[in-house]
């Protein structure tokens, strides 16, 4: 099975100059634990997750930009990668999710939860 069959394509993103408070709202509303961070040209430059927000030692969530706390853009995979290979990448990189790019464009995300769900329902 290919990652494209399990990936989530309705990605919520956030701009690098958004505040941490904006990120908290967006994460909560989208019910996700991470958001790709885009620069002013729409290119993915990083990822902000609940992990980075919790590690941020700031009391000024409204004044601190996402750019200041985001993790650098992670390793990406293409949609035609086998799900087992994606799972191995997550394991070796110790990450919860992988973002998918096709011809340089961000097209989706696959998480450990997506893979576990597929295994539990015998799709994989």
PAKOLRO-695116 format. One line per 10 residues: their letters; for each residue x, y, z of N, C-alpha, C. Coordinates in nm, 2 decimals. Layout:
N
A) X:Y:Z:X:Y:Z:X:Y:Z  ...
//
This chain:
124
XXXXXXXXXX) 0.08:-0.12:0.00:0.00:0.00:0.00:0.09:0.12:0.00  0.05:0.22:-0.08:0.12:0.35:-0.09:0.07:0.45:0.01  0.16:0.54:0.05:0.12:0.65:0.14:0.01:0.73:0.09  0.00:0.75:-0.04:-0.11:0.83:-0.10:-0.24:0.78:-0.06  -0.25:0.65:-0.03:-0.38:0.59:0.00:-0.43:0.62:0.14  -0.34:0.66:0.23:-0.37:0.69:0.37:-0.35:0.84:0.41  -0.27:0.91:0.33:-0.24:1.05:0.37:-0.36:1.14:0.38  -0.34:1.23:0.47:-0.45:1.34:0.49:-0.41:1.45:0.39  -0.50:1.50:0.31:-0.47:1.61:0.22:-0.52:1.74:0.25  -0.61:1.75:0.35:-0.67:1.88:0.38:-0.59:1.94:0.49
XXXXXXXXXX) -0.47:1.99:0.46:-0.37:2.04:0.55:-0.41:2.18:0.60  -0.40:2.20:0.72:-0.41:2.34:0.78:-0.26:2.38:0.79  -0.23:2.50:0.75:-0.10:2.56:0.76:-0.10:2.69:0.84  0.02:2.74:0.87:0.03:2.87:0.94:0.14:2.94:0.88  0.13:3.07:0.88:0.24:3.15:0.83:0.35:3.17:0.94  0.47:3.19:0.89:0.59:3.21:0.98:0.57:3.33:1.07  0.50:3.43:1.03:0.49:3.55:1.11:0.37:3.55:1.20  0.29:3.44:1.20:0.18:3.43:1.29:0.23:3.41:1.44  0.15:3.44:1.53:0.20:3.43:1.67:0.18:3.29:1.72  0.24:3.26:1.83:0.22:3.14:1.90:0.07:3.12:1.94
XXXXXXXXXX) 0.01:3.23:1.99:-0.13:3.23:2.02:-0.21:3.19:1.90  -0.18:3.24:1.78:-0.25:3.20:1.66:-0.24:3.05:1.64  -0.12:3.00:1.66:-0.09:2.86:1.64:-0.17:2.77:1.73  -0.18:2.81:1.86:-0.26:2.74:1.96:-0.41:2.73:1.91  -0.46:2.84:1.87:-0.60:2.84:1.82:-0.61:2.75:1.70  -0.52:2.76:1.60:-0.53:2.68:1.48:-0.52:2.53:1.51  -0.43:2.50:1.60:-0.41:2.36:1.63:-0.54:2.30:1.70  -0.59:2.38:1.78:-0.72:2.34:1.86:-0.83:2.33:1.76  -0.85:2.43:1.68:-0.97:2.43:1.58:-0.96:2.31:1.48  -0.83:2.29:1.43:-0.81:2.18:1.33:-0.80:2.04:1.40
XXXXXXXXXX) -0.79:2.04:1.53:-0.78:1.91:1.61:-0.66:1.83:1.56  -0.54:1.90:1.54:-0.42:1.84:1.50:-0.31:1.87:1.60  -0.20:1.81:1.59:-0.09:1.83:1.68:0.03:1.91:1.62  0.02:1.93:1.49:0.13:2.00:1.42:0.07:2.08:1.30  0.14:2.19:1.26:0.11:2.26:1.15:0.23:2.29:1.06  0.23:2.27:0.93:0.34:2.32:0.85:0.34:2.47:0.85  0.46:2.52:0.86:0.48:2.67:0.86:0.53:2.71:0.72  0.46:2.81:0.67:0.49:2.86:0.53:0.55:3.00:0.54  0.64:3.03:0.45:0.70:3.16:0.44:0.60:3.25:0.36  0.64:3.37:0.33:0.55:3.47:0.26:0.53:3.43:0.12
XXXXXXXXXX) 0.61:3.34:0.07:0.59:3.29:-0.07:0.51:3.16:-0.08  0.47:3.11:0.04:0.39:2.99:0.04:0.48:2.86:0.04  0.61:2.88:0.07:0.69:2.76:0.08:0.70:2.71:0.22  0.70:2.58:0.24:0.71:2.52:0.37:0.85:2.54:0.42  0.86:2.60:0.54:1.00:2.63:0.60:1.02:2.56:0.74  0.91:2.51:0.79:0.92:2.45:0.92:0.79:2.38:0.96  0.79:2.34:1.09:0.67:2.28:1.15:0.66:2.33:1.29  0.54:2.36:1.33:0.52:2.40:1.47:0.42:2.29:1.53  0.46:2.24:1.64:0.37:2.13:1.70:0.35:2.17:1.84  0.26:2.09:1.91:0.24:2.11:2.05:0.37:2.10:2.13
XXXXXXXXXX) 0.46:2.02:2.08:0.59:2.00:2.14:0.67:2.13:2.15  0.68:2.20:2.03:0.75:2.33:2.03:0.68:2.43:2.12  0.55:2.43:2.12:0.48:2.53:2.20:0.50:2.50:2.35  0.50:2.38:2.39:0.52:2.34:2.53:0.67:2.38:2.57  0.76:2.36:2.48:0.90:2.39:2.51:0.93:2.54:2.51  0.84:2.62:2.45:0.87:2.76:2.44:0.86:2.82:2.58  0.96:2.89:2.62:0.96:2.95:2.75:0.93:3.10:2.74  0.80:3.12:2.70:0.76:3.26:2.69:0.62:3.28:2.75  0.60:3.39:2.80:0.47:3.42:2.86:0.40:3.51:2.76  0.46:3.55:2.65:0.40:3.65:2.56:0.37:3.57:2.43
XXXXXXXXXX) 0.27:3.49:2.44:0.22:3.41:2.32:0.17:3.50:2.21  0.11:3.61:2.25:0.06:3.70:2.15:0.16:3.78:2.07  0.28:3.79:2.13:0.39:3.87:2.07:0.50:3.79:2.01  0.50:3.66:2.03:0.61:3.58:1.98:0.57:3.51:1.85  0.65:3.52:1.75:0.62:3.46:1.62:0.65:3.31:1.62  0.57:3.24:1.54:0.59:3.09:1.52:0.73:3.07:1.47  0.79:3.16:1.39:0.92:3.14:1.33:1.03:3.12:1.44  1.00:3.18:1.56:1.10:3.18:1.66:1.11:3.04:1.74  1.00:2.96:1.72:1.00:2.84:1.80:0.98:2.71:1.71  0.95:2.73:1.58:0.93:2.62:1.49:1.05:2.53:1.48
XXXXXXXXXX) 1.02:2.41:1.45:1.13:2.31:1.41:1.16:2.33:1.26  1.28:2.31:1.22:1.31:2.32:1.08:1.23:2.22:1.00  1.22:2.25:0.87:1.13:2.17:0.79:1.19:2.02:0.80  1.10:1.93:0.83:1.14:1.79:0.84:1.17:1.72:0.71  1.22:1.60:0.72:1.24:1.52:0.60:1.10:1.49:0.54  1.09:1.50:0.41:0.96:1.47:0.35:0.97:1.34:0.27  0.86:1.29:0.23:0.85:1.17:0.14:0.75:1.20:0.03  0.75:1.12:-0.07:0.66:1.13:-0.18:0.54:1.04:-0.16  0.43:1.07:-0.22:0.31:0.99:-0.20:0.32:0.85:-0.25  0.41:0.82:-0.34:0.42:0.68:-0.39:0.51:0.59:-0.31
XXXXXXXXXX) 0.55:0.63:-0.19:0.63:0.55:-0.10:0.54:0.45:-0.03  0.60:0.33:-0.01:0.53:0.23:0.06:0.50:0.27:0.20  0.39:0.23:0.26:0.35:0.26:0.39:0.45:0.21:0.49  0.50:0.09:0.47:0.60:0.03:0.56:0.72:0.11:0.57  0.77:0.16:0.45:0.89:0.25:0.45:0.86:0.38:0.53  0.74:0.44:0.51:0.71:0.56:0.59:0.71:0.53:0.74  0.66:0.41:0.78:0.66:0.37:0.92:0.80:0.36:0.97  0.89:0.30:0.89:1.03:0.29:0.93:1.10:0.43:0.94  1.07:0.52:0.85:1.12:0.65:0.86:1.08:0.72:0.99  0.95:0.71:1.02:0.90:0.77:1.15:0.97:0.71:1.27
XXXXXXXXXX) 0.99:0.58:1.27:1.06:0.51:1.38:1.20:0.55:1.39  1.28:0.55:1.28:1.42:0.59:1.28:1.44:0.74:1.31  1.35:0.82:1.27:1.36:0.97:1.29:1.30:1.01:1.42  1.23:0.92:1.48:1.16:0.95:1.61:1.06:1.07:1.59  0.97:1.05:1.49:0.88:1.16:1.46:0.74:1.10:1.46  0.64:1.18:1.48:0.50:1.14:1.48:0.43:1.14:1.35  0.49:1.22:1.25:0.43:1.23:1.12:0.53:1.26:1.02  0.49:1.24:0.89:0.58:1.28:0.78:0.49:1.36:0.69  0.55:1.47:0.64:0.48:1.55:0.54:0.52:1.50:0.40  0.42:1.51:0.31:0.44:1.46:0.17:0.45:1.57:0.07
XXXXXXXXXX) 0.55:1.56:-0.01:0.57:1.66:-0.12:0.56:1.59:-0.25  0.51:1.65:-0.35:0.51:1.60:-0.49:0.55:1.72:-0.58  0.66:1.70:-0.65:0.72:1.80:-0.74:0.74:1.93:-0.66  0.78:1.92:-0.54:0.82:2.04:-0.46:0.70:2.10:-0.39  0.58:2.05:-0.41:0.46:2.11:-0.34:0.42:2.02:-0.23  0.38:2.08:-0.12:0.33:2.01:0.00:0.19:1.96:-0.04  0.17:1.83:-0.03:0.04:1.77:-0.07:-0.03:1.69:0.04  0.03:1.66:0.15:-0.03:1.59:0.25:0.05:1.56:0.37  0.00:1.48:0.46:0.07:1.44:0.58:0.02:1.30:0.62  0.11:1.22:0.67:0.07:1.09:0.72:0.12:1.08:0.86
XXXXXXXXXX) 0.04:1.03:0.95:0.08:1.02:1.09:0.09:0.87:1.14  0.15:0.85:1.25:0.15:0.72:1.31:0.01:0.67:1.33  -0.08:0.76:1.37:-0.22:0.72:1.39:-0.29:0.67:1.26  -0.25:0.74:1.15:-0.31:0.69:1.02:-0.26:0.55:0.99  -0.14:0.52:1.02:-0.08:0.39:0.99:-0.14:0.28:1.08  -0.15:0.31:1.21:-0.21:0.22:1.31:-0.35:0.19:1.27  -0.42:0.30:1.23:-0.57:0.28:1.19:-0.58:0.18:1.07  -0.49:0.20:0.98:-0.49:0.11:0.86:-0.46:-0.04:0.90  -0.36:-0.05:0.99:-0.33:-0.19:1.04:-0.44:-0.25:1.11  -0.51:-0.17:1.20:-0.61:-0.22:1.28:-0.74:-0.26:1.20
XXXX) -0.76:-0.19:1.09:-0.87:-0.23:1.00:-0.83:-0.32:0.89  -0.71:-0.37:0.90:-0.66:-0.47:0.80:-0.65:-0.42:0.66  -0.62:-0.29:0.65:-0.59:-0.23:0.51:-0.45:-0.25:0.47  -0.36:-0.27:0.57:-0.22:-0.29:0.54:-0.19:-0.43:0.57
//
